[in-house]
């Protein structure tokens, strides 16, 4: 790996972790897109899972008292069941599929509550979220916008949404490390992702989350929800264009 590529990846990790520290998800979407552009998809999925696991773990630590553990418990039931099911499936998405997923899923945050009345506080809904989100993470690389549908539409405050979302996302990111982790080892053996880069990325992810937490305190609950929608929409537009280009090229 060239020094320039390594520096670009580390800078992207810091910037996107800071964004995630404020809004809980947008940073992960951007980082997934950057890694997909720079690396083979399996390696991008595995590295994204590793870095985001560190990022989400630090968010849990910073906002631990706000986590809704009841939601996490029921979500875990669905997530673990999906991981077990995927042990018999061999699948790796193409770059076009990853970009398509990155572009389409954020549209969910604009759907009116009456159309999809989901609420993570309801046990059945939490289990469903675990199943659907983990499956999406393993097939397209991301699942955050889907979890947002279950959390943002609830009565949780911005701190509860951020902390509980981080706990839920741990399952999706660890699943990517487990299922695509071989790509990290293979790529590392070839010098593509040296161990020091993985360690540095995790450290910067934690640092970015700490910085983002300070910015979060300056937002109101209403501002938090409004900015999330518009940021997600802008990111989605970029990825949909990229997906269209790749599909047109047949790649």
C-alpha positions as CSV (number, residue, x, y, z in Angstrom):
1,X,0.0,0.0,0.0
2,X,1.3,3.4,-0.9
3,X,1.7,6.1,1.8
4,X,-0.8,8.3,-0.1
5,X,-3.5,5.6,-0.1
6,X,-2.9,4.9,3.5
7,X,-3.1,8.6,4.4
8,X,-6.4,8.9,2.4
9,X,-8.0,6.0,4.2
10,X,-6.9,7.3,7.7
11,X,-8.2,10.8,6.9
12,X,-11.5,9.4,5.7
13,X,-11.8,7.3,8.9
14,X,-11.2,10.4,11.2
15,X,-13.6,12.6,9.2
16,X,-16.4,10.1,8.9
17,X,-16.1,8.9,12.6
18,X,-16.5,12.6,13.6
19,X,-19.7,12.8,11.5
20,X,-20.9,9.5,13.0
21,X,-20.3,10.9,16.4
22,X,-22.8,13.6,15.7
23,X,-25.4,11.9,13.6
24,X,-24.9,8.2,14.3
25,X,-24.7,6.9,10.7
26,X,-23.8,9.3,7.9
27,X,-20.1,8.8,8.5
28,X,-20.3,5.1,8.1
29,X,-22.0,5.5,4.8
30,X,-19.3,7.7,3.4
31,X,-16.5,5.5,4.7
32,X,-18.1,2.5,3.1
33,X,-18.2,4.3,-0.2
34,X,-14.5,5.4,0.1
35,X,-13.3,1.9,1.0
36,X,-15.3,0.4,-1.8
37,X,-13.7,2.7,-4.3
38,X,-10.2,2.0,-3.1
39,X,-10.3,-1.7,-2.2
40,X,-11.8,-5.0,-3.3
41,X,-15.4,-5.3,-2.0
42,X,-14.8,-8.1,0.5
43,X,-11.8,-6.3,2.0
44,X,-13.7,-3.1,2.1
45,X,-16.6,-4.8,4.0
46,X,-14.3,-6.4,6.5
47,X,-12.3,-3.3,7.2
48,X,-15.4,-1.1,7.4
49,X,-16.8,-3.6,9.9
50,X,-13.7,-3.5,12.0
51,X,-13.4,0.3,12.0
52,X,-17.1,0.8,12.7
53,X,-17.0,-1.7,15.5
54,X,-14.4,0.4,17.2
55,X,-16.3,3.6,16.4
56,X,-19.6,2.3,17.7
57,X,-18.0,0.8,20.8
58,X,-16.6,4.2,21.7
59,X,-20.0,5.8,21.2
60,X,-21.5,3.2,23.6
61,X,-18.9,4.1,26.2
62,X,-19.5,7.8,25.8
63,X,-23.3,7.6,26.1
64,X,-23.6,4.3,28.0
65,X,-26.3,5.6,30.4
66,X,-28.6,6.5,27.5
67,X,-28.6,3.0,25.8
68,X,-31.9,1.2,25.8
69,X,-30.7,-2.3,26.6
70,X,-34.2,-3.8,26.3
71,X,-34.2,-2.8,22.6
72,X,-30.7,-4.2,22.2
73,X,-31.6,-7.5,23.7
74,X,-34.5,-8.2,21.4
75,X,-32.5,-6.9,18.4
76,X,-29.8,-9.4,19.2
77,X,-32.2,-12.3,18.9
78,X,-32.9,-11.4,15.3
79,X,-29.3,-10.5,14.5
80,X,-27.8,-13.7,15.8
81,X,-30.4,-15.8,14.0
82,X,-29.5,-14.1,10.7
83,X,-25.8,-14.6,11.3
84,X,-26.5,-18.3,11.8
85,X,-28.5,-18.5,8.6
86,X,-25.7,-16.8,6.6
87,X,-23.2,-19.5,7.6
88,X,-24.6,-21.6,4.8
89,X,-24.6,-18.8,2.2
90,X,-21.6,-17.8,0.1
91,X,-22.1,-14.3,-1.2
92,X,-20.0,-11.1,-1.9
93,X,-21.7,-8.0,-3.4
94,X,-20.2,-6.2,-6.4
95,X,-19.3,-2.5,-6.1
96,X,-22.4,-1.5,-8.1
97,X,-24.6,-3.3,-5.6
98,X,-22.9,-1.7,-2.6
99,X,-23.3,1.8,-4.2
100,X,-26.9,1.0,-5.0
101,X,-27.6,0.0,-1.4
102,X,-25.8,3.1,-0.1
103,X,-28.0,5.2,-2.4
104,X,-31.4,3.6,-1.9
105,X,-31.5,2.9,1.9
106,X,-31.3,6.6,3.0
107,X,-34.6,7.2,1.2
108,X,-36.3,5.4,4.0
109,X,-35.8,8.3,6.4
110,X,-38.3,10.3,4.3
111,X,-41.2,7.9,4.5
112,X,-44.1,9.2,6.6
113,X,-44.5,7.4,9.9
114,X,-48.0,6.3,9.0
115,X,-46.7,4.3,6.1
116,X,-44.3,2.3,8.1
117,X,-45.2,2.6,11.8
118,X,-42.0,0.9,13.2
119,X,-40.9,1.3,16.7
120,X,-37.8,-0.3,18.2
121,X,-39.3,-0.1,21.7
122,X,-41.8,-2.9,20.6
123,X,-40.1,-6.3,21.1
124,X,-41.4,-7.8,17.8
125,X,-40.2,-4.8,15.9
126,X,-36.7,-4.9,17.5
127,X,-36.3,-8.6,16.5
128,X,-37.4,-7.7,12.9
129,X,-34.9,-4.9,12.9
130,X,-32.1,-7.3,13.9
131,X,-33.0,-9.8,11.1
132,X,-33.4,-7.2,8.3
133,X,-30.5,-5.0,9.3
134,X,-28.0,-7.8,9.7
135,X,-29.0,-9.3,6.3
136,X,-28.6,-6.0,4.6
137,X,-25.2,-5.5,6.2
138,X,-23.9,-8.8,4.9
139,X,-25.4,-8.4,1.4
140,X,-24.8,-4.7,0.7
141,X,-22.5,-3.4,3.4
142,X,-24.8,-1.1,5.3
143,X,-27.9,-1.2,7.4
144,X,-27.9,2.1,9.3
145,X,-30.8,3.8,7.5
146,X,-33.0,0.8,8.2
147,X,-32.2,0.9,11.9
148,X,-33.0,4.6,11.8
149,X,-36.6,3.8,10.8
150,X,-37.0,1.8,14.0
151,X,-35.3,4.3,16.3
152,X,-35.9,7.9,15.0
153,X,-39.6,7.3,14.8
154,X,-39.7,6.3,18.5
155,X,-39.9,8.7,21.5
156,X,-36.2,8.3,22.2
157,X,-34.1,11.5,22.6
158,X,-31.1,12.2,20.3
159,X,-28.7,10.8,22.9
160,X,-30.8,7.6,23.3
161,X,-31.0,7.2,19.5
162,X,-27.3,7.7,19.0
163,X,-26.2,5.3,21.9
164,X,-28.8,2.6,21.2
165,X,-28.1,2.8,17.4
166,X,-24.4,2.2,18.2
167,X,-25.2,-0.9,20.2
168,X,-27.4,-2.2,17.5
169,X,-24.9,-1.6,14.8
170,X,-22.2,-3.5,16.6
171,X,-24.0,-6.7,15.5
172,X,-24.0,-5.7,11.8
173,X,-20.3,-4.7,11.8
174,X,-19.1,-7.7,13.7
175,X,-21.0,-9.9,11.3
176,X,-19.0,-8.3,8.4
177,X,-15.7,-8.9,10.2
178,X,-16.7,-12.6,10.8
179,X,-17.9,-13.3,7.3
180,X,-15.4,-11.3,5.3
181,X,-12.5,-11.3,7.7
182,X,-10.6,-13.6,5.5
183,X,-10.3,-10.8,3.1
184,X,-8.4,-8.7,5.7
185,X,-5.9,-11.5,6.2
186,X,-5.5,-12.2,2.5
187,X,-5.1,-8.5,1.7
188,X,-2.8,-7.9,4.6
189,X,-0.6,-10.8,3.4
190,X,-0.3,-8.9,0.1
191,X,0.6,-5.6,1.7
192,X,-2.8,-4.0,0.9
193,X,-4.0,-3.6,4.4
194,X,-1.0,-3.8,6.8
195,X,-1.8,-4.3,10.5
196,X,-0.6,-0.8,11.5
197,X,-3.2,0.7,9.2
198,X,-6.0,-1.3,10.8
199,X,-4.8,-0.2,14.3
200,X,-4.4,3.4,13.3
201,X,-7.9,3.4,11.7
202,X,-9.5,2.1,14.9
203,X,-7.7,4.7,17.0
204,X,-8.7,7.5,14.7
205,X,-12.3,6.2,14.7
206,X,-12.4,6.5,18.5
207,X,-10.9,10.0,18.3
208,X,-13.5,11.1,15.8
209,X,-16.4,9.9,17.8
210,X,-15.1,11.8,20.9
211,X,-15.0,15.0,18.8
212,X,-18.4,14.3,17.4
213,X,-19.9,13.8,20.8
214,X,-18.9,17.4,21.7
215,X,-20.7,18.7,18.6
216,X,-23.8,16.6,19.3
217,X,-24.4,18.5,22.6
218,X,-24.8,21.7,20.6
219,X,-27.7,20.3,18.6
220,X,-31.4,20.2,19.5
221,X,-33.5,17.1,19.1
222,X,-35.3,18.7,16.2
223,X,-32.1,19.9,14.5
224,X,-30.6,16.4,15.0
225,X,-33.5,14.8,13.0
226,X,-33.7,17.5,10.3
227,X,-30.0,17.5,9.5
228,X,-29.8,13.7,9.4
229,X,-32.4,13.6,6.7
230,X,-30.8,16.2,4.4
231,X,-27.3,14.8,4.9
232,X,-28.5,11.3,4.1
233,X,-30.3,12.5,1.0
234,X,-27.2,14.3,-0.4
235,X,-25.1,11.2,0.2
236,X,-27.7,9.0,-1.4
237,X,-27.8,11.1,-4.6
238,X,-24.0,10.8,-5.0
239,X,-24.1,7.0,-4.6
240,X,-27.1,6.5,-6.9
241,X,-25.2,8.3,-9.7
242,X,-22.1,6.1,-9.1
243,X,-24.2,2.9,-9.1
244,X,-25.8,3.9,-12.4
245,X,-22.4,4.5,-13.9
246,X,-21.1,1.1,-12.8
247,X,-24.3,-0.8,-13.9
248,X,-24.0,1.0,-17.3
249,X,-20.5,-0.2,-17.6
250,X,-21.5,-3.7,-16.6
251,X,-19.2,-3.7,-13.6
